[in-house]
Amino acid sequence: MMSTKTFVFIFLLSIFTFCSYAQVKIGDDVSTIDNASLLELESTSKVLVVTRVTNSQMLQISPLNGALVYNTDSKCIYVFNGNQWMNLCDNISNPISITDNEDGSFTIDATDGSSFTSGDLTGPQGEQGPIGDNATVEQEQVVIVASNGQIQFNTPLPIADSRKIEIYRNGVRIDFTTVNENTIELESDVICYQNDKIRIVQIL
């Protein structure tokens, strides 16, 4: 006759074996579970509550990649990416809308309910650049026919202010650096080919 201890052992072993291979569903309808699910929760009146920890407690935990906790200090769910805890609230977009009030003012509305109205949305202005060659200003310019591989060119006048110089290669404006008071060098990724036309405009 089987002893009580033996029966309990076999019963617990059977449960453990079943749970090791079975899918688990908790909630309203436990009779159905998706084939790809290991664990499913289904309820219209109850929720899953993840581990609740303070920020300092969370930082002491180094779990498996994908672990979740609820940080009670920041009041947000964090996920562990294998290296650090990531705040999921930081990834929630907060779009804004801008409305033209047709009276010269604009209203900015955020999704948190805040609103701001401004009559001038113009930001700070940067320093004015050199005036183009079609403007009525005094200037000197020279057109140089480049040789193959050439990157340095002489300016019409000594360079007093590099911001008053514009360089064009075959009609396309390009950047440059100053080598000395009479020489400029084209930007590092620009190399001239034979007969390229380099136009140097120097504002007086």
C-alpha positions as CSV (number, residue, x, y, z in Angstrom):
1,M,0.0,0.0,0.0
2,M,1.4,3.5,-1.0
3,S,2.4,5.7,1.9
4,T,1.1,9.2,2.3
5,K,4.5,10.7,1.8
6,T,5.0,8.8,-1.5
7,F,1.6,9.9,-2.7
8,V,2.2,13.5,-2.0
9,F,5.6,13.3,-3.7
10,I,4.2,11.8,-6.8
11,F,1.3,14.3,-6.9
12,L,3.7,17.3,-6.6
13,L,6.0,15.9,-9.2
14,S,3.0,15.5,-11.6
15,I,2.0,19.1,-11.1
16,F,5.6,20.3,-11.6
17,T,6.0,18.3,-14.8
18,F,2.6,19.6,-16.1
19,C,3.5,23.2,-15.3
20,S,7.0,22.8,-16.9
21,Y,5.5,22.1,-20.4
22,A,2.0,23.6,-20.3
23,Q,0.7,27.0,-21.3
24,V,-0.9,29.0,-18.6
25,K,-3.9,31.3,-18.9
26,I,-5.3,33.3,-16.0
27,G,-8.6,35.3,-16.1
28,D,-12.1,35.1,-17.5
29,D,-11.8,32.5,-20.2
30,V,-9.1,30.0,-19.3
31,S,-10.4,27.5,-21.9
32,T,-8.7,29.2,-24.8
33,I,-5.1,30.3,-25.3
34,D,-3.1,31.3,-28.3
35,N,-0.6,28.7,-29.5
36,A,2.3,31.2,-29.3
37,S,1.4,32.2,-25.7
38,L,3.3,30.9,-22.7
39,L,1.2,33.0,-20.4
40,E,-2.0,34.9,-21.1
41,L,-4.0,37.2,-18.8
42,E,-7.6,38.0,-19.7
43,S,-9.9,40.1,-17.6
44,T,-12.3,43.1,-17.9
45,S,-12.1,44.0,-14.3
46,K,-8.6,43.0,-13.0
47,V,-5.1,44.1,-14.1
48,L,-1.5,43.0,-14.0
49,V,0.6,45.0,-11.5
50,V,4.3,44.8,-12.1
51,T,7.0,45.0,-9.4
52,R,6.8,48.4,-7.7
53,V,10.2,49.8,-6.6
54,T,11.8,53.1,-5.7
55,N,14.5,54.5,-8.0
56,S,17.3,53.5,-5.7
57,Q,15.9,49.9,-5.4
58,M,15.5,49.7,-9.2
59,L,19.1,50.6,-9.7
60,Q,20.3,47.8,-7.5
61,I,18.6,45.2,-9.7
62,S,20.4,43.8,-12.8
63,P,17.8,41.5,-14.3
64,L,17.4,39.7,-17.7
65,N,16.9,41.8,-20.8
66,G,13.2,42.9,-21.1
67,A,12.4,43.0,-17.4
68,L,9.8,45.5,-16.3
69,V,9.3,47.5,-13.1
70,Y,7.1,50.4,-12.0
71,N,9.2,53.2,-10.6
72,T,7.3,54.8,-7.8
73,D,9.5,57.9,-7.7
74,S,9.1,58.8,-11.4
75,K,5.6,57.2,-11.6
76,C,6.5,55.3,-14.8
77,I,7.3,51.8,-16.1
78,Y,10.9,51.1,-16.9
79,V,12.3,48.3,-19.1
80,F,15.8,46.8,-18.8
81,N,17.6,46.7,-22.2
82,G,20.5,44.5,-21.0
83,N,22.7,47.5,-20.0
84,Q,20.4,50.0,-18.3
85,W,16.9,50.8,-17.2
86,M,14.9,52.8,-19.9
87,N,12.1,55.1,-18.9
88,L,9.2,54.3,-21.2
89,C,7.6,57.6,-20.5
90,D,10.5,59.4,-22.2
91,N,9.6,57.7,-25.5
92,I,6.0,59.0,-25.5
93,S,5.7,61.8,-28.1
94,N,4.2,65.1,-27.0
95,P,3.2,66.8,-30.3
96,I,2.1,70.4,-30.5
97,S,-0.2,72.3,-32.8
98,I,0.3,75.8,-34.1
99,T,-2.7,77.9,-35.1
100,D,-2.5,81.0,-37.2
101,N,-5.0,83.5,-35.6
102,E,-4.9,85.6,-38.8
103,D,-4.2,88.7,-36.8
104,G,-0.5,88.5,-36.8
105,S,-0.4,86.2,-33.8
106,F,0.0,82.4,-33.4
107,T,-1.3,80.0,-30.7
108,I,0.8,77.0,-29.7
109,D,-1.2,74.2,-28.0
110,A,0.4,71.2,-26.3
111,T,-1.2,67.9,-25.6
112,D,-0.9,68.5,-21.8
113,G,-3.4,71.3,-22.1
114,S,-1.0,74.2,-22.0
115,S,-1.3,77.0,-24.5
116,F,0.9,80.0,-25.6
117,T,0.0,82.9,-27.9
118,S,2.7,85.0,-29.5
119,G,2.5,87.8,-32.0
120,D,6.1,87.2,-33.2
121,L,7.6,83.7,-33.7
122,T,10.7,85.0,-35.3
123,G,13.8,83.6,-33.6
124,P,17.1,85.4,-33.1
125,Q,18.8,86.5,-36.2
126,G,22.4,85.4,-37.1
127,E,25.1,87.6,-38.5
128,Q,24.4,88.8,-42.0
129,G,26.5,87.0,-44.6
130,P,28.2,88.5,-47.7
131,I,26.0,90.2,-50.2
132,G,25.6,88.4,-53.5
133,D,27.3,89.5,-56.7
134,N,24.1,91.0,-58.1
135,A,23.8,93.5,-55.3
136,T,24.9,97.2,-55.8
137,V,28.0,97.0,-53.7
138,E,31.7,97.4,-54.5
139,Q,33.5,94.2,-55.2
140,E,36.4,92.6,-57.0
141,Q,36.2,89.3,-58.7
142,V,38.3,87.1,-60.8
143,V,37.6,83.9,-62.9
144,I,40.4,81.3,-62.9
145,V,40.6,78.3,-65.2
146,A,41.7,75.5,-62.9
147,S,44.1,72.7,-63.6
148,N,43.4,69.1,-62.7
149,G,43.6,68.5,-58.9
150,Q,44.1,72.2,-58.1
151,I,42.6,73.2,-54.7
152,Q,44.4,76.6,-53.9
153,F,43.7,79.9,-55.6
154,N,44.8,83.5,-55.1
155,T,42.2,86.2,-54.3
156,P,42.0,89.5,-56.2
157,L,42.9,91.5,-53.1
158,P,44.5,90.8,-49.7
159,I,42.0,89.0,-47.4
160,A,40.9,91.3,-44.6
161,D,37.7,89.4,-43.8
162,S,37.1,85.9,-45.1
163,R,33.3,86.4,-44.6
164,K,33.4,88.9,-47.5
165,I,34.6,86.3,-49.9
166,E,32.5,83.9,-52.0
167,I,33.9,81.1,-54.1
168,Y,32.0,79.4,-57.0
169,R,33.1,76.4,-59.0
170,N,31.3,76.2,-62.4
171,G,28.6,78.4,-61.0
172,V,28.1,76.4,-57.7
173,R,29.0,78.1,-54.5
174,I,31.5,76.1,-52.3
175,D,33.2,76.6,-48.9
176,F,36.8,77.3,-48.4
177,T,39.5,78.0,-45.8
178,T,42.0,80.8,-45.7
179,V,45.7,79.8,-46.2
180,N,47.3,83.2,-46.0
181,E,46.4,86.8,-46.8
182,N,46.1,86.1,-50.5
183,T,45.3,82.4,-50.8
184,I,42.2,80.3,-50.2
185,E,41.9,76.5,-50.2
186,L,38.7,74.7,-51.3
187,E,36.8,72.6,-48.8
188,S,38.3,69.2,-48.2
189,D,35.9,67.2,-50.4
190,V,36.2,69.5,-53.4
191,I,38.9,68.9,-56.1
192,C,39.0,70.7,-59.4
193,Y,39.3,69.1,-62.8
194,Q,41.0,70.5,-65.8
195,N,39.3,73.7,-67.1
196,D,36.9,74.0,-64.2
197,K,36.0,77.7,-63.8
198,I,36.6,79.1,-60.3
199,R,35.1,82.5,-59.7
200,I,36.2,84.4,-56.6
201,V,34.1,87.4,-55.5
202,Q,35.6,89.7,-52.9
203,I,33.4,92.3,-51.2
204,L,35.2,95.6,-50.5
